Amino acid sequence: MAKQSSDTGTLGKAIAVLEAVASSPRPLRFTDLLALVDQPRGTLHRQISNLVDEGLLHTNPDHSYELGLKLLQFASNAWAGNKFRNIAEPHLAALHDKVGETIHLGVLQGVDVVYLDKVESRQAVRMHSQIGNVSPCFCTGVGKAAFSLLPADEAEQRIKNIQFRTFTPTTITDAEAFRSEIEDIRGKGYGFDREEHETGIHCVAAPIISETAKSIYAGISITAPVYRVPMSQLENWSGLVRETAAQIAEDMSVKLGPRG
């Protein structure tokens, strides 16, 4: 992981510590955090102590750190109050009933997509995606669909911040190819992840085009394993995923009202 800057005051320093712990595949020791966050030893020690006291970090017997259970409480409260996710939920379920494969709902955050909801396939297949997980926008169907909603100037600014890297042999790895993909989605109203993030997994996705909540850049997808669902079937489902996205947007206009 790259060293994280934390020059934004006390809150920023605490968030930098939490982000480092959350991004690590294993618990981190103090020396690990010292190498990952841009803080003096004494400052970092105080930040960790405060976060442990507040229940935001948990100390393991080997003196390594993991996220604390209080964060689950925060996440649960945020989840329960997420009106957008609640509006989309019945539409995701209806789409799942029609296709029987995994359905995702995600929103764009910077140059990543955050998964807000997931309805599992009737035939479980292990995937990277989980509710709350963050994935790159350039190699995921939902991420590309949501990115296609950005105004052109903002899209260009965000593209400059994308760190393209290879996940599979079909991953998009340069800005020009990504721009072309986004233009294609804008034209057709749907797009694909062609095993770009995970080998053997592909999807068809559509943006949720909402005049009610213009600041929400979101998308939905139907995701399936290549061995069970051919690309031709994803093409056939493109109308369904677009229709569901439109239904969510329409429902938002009714239940959220005019927001601009």
C-alpha positions in Angstrom: 0.0 0.0 0.0 1.2 3.5 -0.7 2.0 5.8 2.3 -1.1 7.9 3.1 -0.8 11.6 3.7 -2.6 12.7 6.9 -2.0 16.5 7.0 -5.7 17.4 7.4 -5.9 17.8 11.1 -6.8 15.4 13.9 -9.8 13.9 12.2 -7.8 13.4 9.0 -5.0 11.7 10.9 -7.5 9.3 12.6 -9.1 8.5 9.3 -5.7 7.8 7.7 -5.1 5.2 10.4 -8.5 3.6 9.9 -8.1 3.5 6.2 -4.7 1.9 6.5 -6.1 -0.8 8.8 -9.2 -1.3 6.6 -7.1 -1.7 3.4 -4.8 -4.3 4.8 -5.5 -8.0 4.2 -4.0 -8.7 7.6 -3.9 -7.1 11.1 -1.3 -4.3 11.3 1.3 -3.7 14.1 2.4 -0.2 15.2 5.6 -0.4 13.0 3.4 -1.3 10.0 1.2 1.7 10.6 4.2 3.9 11.1 5.4 3.0 7.6 2.0 3.4 6.0 0.7 6.7 7.4 2.5 10.1 7.3 2.6 10.8 11.1 5.3 11.2 13.7 5.7 8.3 16.1 4.2 10.1 19.1 1.2 11.5 17.1 0.5 8.0 15.7 0.6 6.5 19.1 -2.0 9.0 20.4 -4.2 8.4 17.4 -4.2 4.7 17.9 -4.8 5.0 21.6 -7.8 7.3 21.0 -9.3 5.0 18.4 -8.9 1.9 20.6 -10.6 3.8 23.5 -13.5 4.7 21.2 -13.9 1.2 20.0 -13.0 2.0 16.4 -9.8 -0.1 16.6 -9.4 -3.5 18.3 -6.1 -4.6 19.8 -5.2 -8.3 19.3 -3.2 -10.4 21.8 -0.1 -10.0 19.5 -0.5 -6.2 19.7 -1.7 -5.9 16.1 -4.7 -3.8 15.2 -8.0 -4.6 13.4 -11.1 -2.5 12.9 -13.3 -2.2 16.0 -16.9 -3.4 16.4 -18.1 0.2 16.9 -17.6 0.7 13.2 -20.2 -2.1 12.5 -22.7 0.0 14.5 -21.9 3.0 12.4 -22.2 0.9 9.2 -25.5 -0.6 10.3 -26.9 2.9 11.0 -25.7 4.2 7.7 -27.1 1.1 5.9 -30.5 1.5 7.6 -30.7 5.1 6.6 -29.6 4.8 3.0 -32.8 5.8 1.1 -31.3 5.1 -2.3 -30.4 1.5 -1.4 -33.9 1.0 0.1 -35.6 2.3 -3.0 -33.5 0.1 -5.3 -33.8 -3.1 -3.2 -37.2 -4.4 -4.5 -36.1 -3.7 -8.1 -32.9 -5.7 -7.6 -34.9 -8.5 -6.1 -37.3 -8.5 -9.1 -34.4 -8.6 -11.6 -32.8 -11.4 -9.6 -36.1 -13.4 -9.9 -36.0 -13.0 -13.7 -32.4 -14.0 -14.3 -31.3 -16.0 -11.2 -27.8 -14.6 -11.3 -26.0 -12.2 -8.9 -27.3 -8.6 -9.0 -25.1 -5.6 -7.9 -25.9 -2.0 -7.0 -23.0 0.3 -6.7 -22.2 4.0 -6.5 -19.2 5.9 -7.8 -16.8 7.3 -5.1 -13.9 9.2 -6.7 -12.5 6.6 -9.1 -13.8 3.6 -7.3 -17.2 1.9 -7.0 -18.7 1.1 -3.6 -21.1 -1.8 -3.6 -24.3 -0.8 -1.8 -26.2 -4.0 -2.3 -25.8 -7.5 -3.7 -28.4 -10.2 -4.4 -26.6 -13.6 -4.6 -27.0 -16.0 -7.4 -29.1 -19.1 -6.7 -25.9 -21.0 -7.6 -23.3 -19.5 -5.4 -20.0 -18.6 -7.0 -17.3 -16.9 -5.0 -16.7 -13.3 -6.2 -14.6 -10.4 -4.9 -17.7 -8.2 -4.5 -19.3 -7.8 -1.1 -21.5 -5.1 0.3 -19.3 -2.2 1.3 -16.4 -3.4 -0.8 -14.6 -1.0 -3.0 -13.4 -1.9 -6.5 -11.7 0.2 -9.3 -14.2 1.8 -11.7 -12.2 1.1 -14.8 -12.5 -2.7 -14.7 -16.0 -3.3 -13.2 -19.3 -3.1 -15.0 -21.1 -1.1 -12.3 -18.1 1.2 -12.0 -18.0 1.9 -15.7 -21.8 2.4 -15.9 -21.7 4.9 -13.0 -18.7 6.7 -14.4 -20.6 7.2 -17.7 -23.0 9.5 -15.8 -20.3 12.1 -15.0 -20.2 15.4 -16.9 -17.5 15.4 -19.5 -15.2 17.8 -17.7 -15.5 16.0 -14.4 -14.9 12.7 -16.0 -11.7 13.9 -17.5 -10.5 15.2 -14.1 -11.2 11.8 -12.5 -9.6 9.9 -15.3 -6.3 11.7 -14.4 -6.6 10.1 -10.9 -7.1 6.5 -12.1 -4.1 4.3 -11.5 -4.6 1.7 -14.2 -3.3 -1.8 -13.5 -3.8 -5.3 -14.8 -6.1 -7.7 -13.0 -6.7 -10.1 -15.9 -5.6 -10.4 -19.5 -8.7 -8.3 -20.6 -8.3 -5.5 -18.1 -8.5 -2.0 -19.6 -5.1 -0.5 -18.8 -5.0 3.0 -20.4 -7.0 6.1 -20.4 -7.8 6.2 -24.1 -9.4 2.7 -24.0 -11.3 3.7 -20.9 -12.7 6.8 -22.6 -13.8 4.8 -25.6 -15.6 2.3 -23.3 -17.4 5.1 -21.4 -18.5 6.7 -24.7 -19.9 3.4 -25.8 -21.9 3.0 -22.6 -23.3 6.5 -22.9 -24.4 5.7 -26.4 -26.0 2.3 -25.7 -27.1 2.8 -22.1 -25.3 -0.4 -21.0 -21.9 -1.9 -20.9 -19.9 -5.0 -19.9 -17.2 -6.3 -17.7 -15.5 -8.8 -19.9 -13.6 -10.7 -17.2 -11.7 -7.5 -16.6 -11.6 -7.7 -12.8 -11.9 -11.4 -12.1 -11.0 -14.2 -14.5 -14.1 -16.3 -15.3 -16.6 -13.6 -14.1 -18.4 -11.2 -16.4 -21.4 -8.9 -16.3 -23.7 -6.5 -18.1 -24.4 -3.2 -16.3 -26.5 -0.1 -16.8 -26.3 3.4 -15.3 -29.1 4.7 -13.1 -29.9 8.0 -14.9 -31.8 10.1 -12.3 -32.9 13.7 -12.7 -34.0 13.6 -9.1 -30.6 12.9 -7.5 -28.1 14.2 -10.0 -25.2 13.9 -7.6 -25.7 10.1 -7.3 -23.6 8.3 -9.9 -24.8 4.7 -9.7 -25.3 1.6 -11.7 -26.6 -2.0 -11.5 -25.4 -5.2 -13.0 -26.1 -8.8 -13.7 -23.0 -10.8 -12.9 -22.3 -14.5 -13.8 -19.6 -17.0 -14.3 -18.4 -17.4 -17.9 -18.7 -21.2 -17.8 -22.5 -21.0 -17.1 -23.6 -17.8 -18.9 -22.2 -17.0 -22.3 -21.7 -13.4 -23.6 -24.7 -13.8 -25.9 -26.9 -14.2 -22.8 -25.5 -11.1 -21.2 -26.4 -9.3 -24.4 -29.9 -10.6 -24.2 -30.2 -9.3 -20.6 -29.0 -5.8 -21.5 -32.6 -4.7 -22.0 -33.6 -6.0 -18.6 -30.8 -4.3 -16.8 -31.5 -1.0 -18.5 -35.2 -1.4 -17.7 -34.5 -2.0 -14.0 -32.1 1.0 -13.8 -34.9 3.1 -15.3 -37.4 1.8 -12.8 -35.1 2.6 -9.9 -34.6 6.2 -11.3 -38.4 6.6 -11.7 -39.0 5.3 -8.1 -36.4 7.8 -6.8 -38.2 10.7 -8.5 -41.4 9.7 -6.7 -40.0 8.9 -3.2 -37.2 11.5 -3.0 -38.9 14.4 -4.7 -37.2 17.2 -6.6 -33.6 17.7 -5.4 -31.7 18.9 -8.4 
